[in-house]
Amino acid sequence: MVRKIGRLFIIKTRLEAFLIIYALALGACERGIVYLGQYPGWGGKALFLACTGAVFMAGGKILDCLKHEKRLREAESEA
């Protein structure tokens, strides 16, 4: 039972990855808007960019990991 629940938290396809990245981006933009309100001027804009930049880095890492896992599965099936 625990294994079945655990499988829900594994990203298997690129579509799932893009949906997760989209959700991260929505949250980051919302947090960035709060920062703009709390810290008017340059500081708020810098924090907004930091939030969105983190999503770009995380998204790239998620997509790279999917490619890497696919290569490993193909190598195992060939061997």
Buried (B, 14 or more C-beta within 10 A) or exposed (E): EEEEEEEEEEBEEEEEBEEBBEEBBEEBBEBBEBBBEEBEEEEBBEBBEEBBEBBEEBBEEBBEEBEEEEEEEEEEEEE
